[in-house]
Amino acid sequence: MKSSAESSVANAASLARARALQAQDNGTPTFLWGAGGMLAGEFLRLCELHPALNLRAAVVRSKTPLSESQPHLADARATVSSEEAESALADSLAGGARAAVVLALPHGESSGLWKRLRAKLGSDAERAIVVDLAADYRISDPRLYASAYGAAHADMGEAENFVYGLPEYQREALQGATRCAAPGCFATAIQLATLPAAYAGLLDSERPWILNGITGSSGSGNAPKPGTHHPHRHGNLWAYSLDGHRHEAELTQALAWRGQVASLHMVAHSGPFARGIHLTAALPLNRSIDALEVRAIYAEAYGTEPFVEVLETGAPDIRRVAGSNRASLAVSVRGEVLTVALTLDNMVKGGAGQALQCLNLMLDYPETWGLARAGLGVC
Ligand SMILES: NC(=O)c1ccc[n+]([C@@H]2O[C@H](COP(=O)([O-])OP(=O)(O)OC[C@H]3O[C@@H](n4cnc5c(N)ncnc54)[C@H](OP(=O)(O)O)[C@@H]3O)[C@@H](O)[C@H]2O)c1
């Protein structure tokens, strides 16, 4: 672990490097699609805090200015049509530079757009550093994809070029990568909660792993829906996906990468708050082990991680992480069951923050640039 003197030297060096980058080339030109959306608003907020991303284009389909759809932003930003952004991106890449492309679009739309962009950009597409926030490229096994999404993928050949964007488990693959599929919000929570125990061989694959997740309303996106209508959501709580949740497929994939299988039983709930996910995982142990030993395994797995904390006492709540890129977790063992409670902000560690963390790794910037560890304190 670094001393505080070493940390402040490292921070000063990072800042100096950021300023040098900005002076050198005005940072990485960045093109965002879906700019009026929920996660795009969060990405734009984080962009304002980032020393080396230079937002060149914010694409919306409607004529609504960002000052109306994203009034929390401090910097005034003009929006453009997709055609205008596509031309600006082509010009940028034709000059030999890299450019960041962030797709904050509904499932199915981002792969359609990226397919079209690839055709338009030709070999210059190789210099585009793409992060997709949708589910389009998260699953590389066609059968697993079809079972989770109920249809064959329209661009499956490209999925294998995408690195799965969970930095805690994919850091090396993300460094220097040019394509990243950012994980789902629940998928981030269930993987961070289960993988240390699973990869340490502690869990029984035959008995069900019970995953109960509660999400805030921002997980449903910006368009008003009956389930996000304030008088119905406020003070209310309900379960959905009783027969299984799509995000289980991302955990199934992460287990398969290590030759493991599990019987996953996830039930998602809609909670009466805007930001955040609370997950309680009840995981069957395959041997007798005490809580201190399990905690040590989790502490070892996440000890050097900037954005995952393992609590020594108590249990995490949403207030602890709202607005931050941190996930916070606690473990407990009773008999044959390991319980992991985990919270994260679906908009940040479960969405735009994690996408930015991946982008930093892809662009060889310090991983923490633009990302807050501190939460808001009030959510
Ligand atoms: N919200 C979360 O917590 C969360 C977390 C992780 C991942 N994700 C994923 O991230 C993506 C964006 O989520 P979000 O919550 O930001 O969604 P959102 O608020 O619904 O925003 C989606 C944006 O995409 C645009 N859009 C909608 N339909 C479109 C279409 N048919 N063609 C082109 N553009 C379209 C919309 O533009 P207009 O404004 O022009 O209609 C909107 O700005 C989704 O794939 C979602 O599953 C969300």
The ligand as a Gaussian input file, in Angstrom:
#p B3LYP/6-31G(d) Opt

LIG

0 1
 N      -29.882000       3.213000     -16.620000
 C      -29.025000       2.363000     -16.090000
 O      -28.875000       2.275000     -14.855000
 C      -28.174000       1.476000     -16.976000
 C      -27.079000       0.819000     -16.395000
 C      -26.251000       0.035000     -17.216000
 C      -26.530000      -0.088000     -18.580000
 N      -27.608000       0.537000     -19.098000
 C      -27.823000       0.415000     -20.555000
 O      -27.313000       1.595000     -21.163000
 C      -28.101000       1.959000     -22.297000
 C      -28.655000       3.388000     -22.086000
 O      -29.457000       3.342000     -20.910000
 P      -30.216000       4.616000     -20.370000
 O      -30.761000       4.243000     -19.051000
 O      -29.352000       5.813000     -20.506000
 O      -31.414000       4.688000     -21.434000
 P      -32.310000       5.955000     -21.842000
 O      -32.375000       6.923000     -20.733000
 O      -33.571000       5.376000     -22.373000
 O      -31.474000       6.624000     -23.012000
 C      -31.294000       6.011000     -24.261000
 C      -30.982000       7.075000     -25.298000
 O      -30.953000       6.431000     -26.565000
 C      -31.757000       7.172000     -27.487000
 N      -32.641000       6.261000     -28.206000
 C      -33.749000       5.681000     -27.770000
 N      -34.296000       4.891000     -28.714000
 C      -33.520000       5.005000     -29.762000
 C      -33.563000       4.462000     -31.044000
 N      -34.533000       3.634000     -31.413000
 N      -32.593000       4.799000     -31.881000
 C      -31.626000       5.620000     -31.510000
 N      -31.547000       6.185000     -30.300000
 C      -32.468000       5.863000     -29.440000
 C      -32.645000       8.080000     -26.739000
 O      -32.591000       9.233000     -27.510000
 P      -33.755000      10.324000     -27.633000
 O      -33.511000      11.147000     -26.382000
 O      -33.445000      11.011000     -28.880000
 O      -35.064000       9.571000     -27.638000
 C      -31.995000       8.185000     -25.357000
 O      -31.303000       9.397000     -25.275000
 C      -29.211000       0.916000     -22.399000
 O      -28.840000      -0.065000     -23.332000
 C      -29.273000       0.328000     -20.992000
 O      -29.735000      -1.000000     -20.974000
 C      -28.435000       1.343000     -18.345000

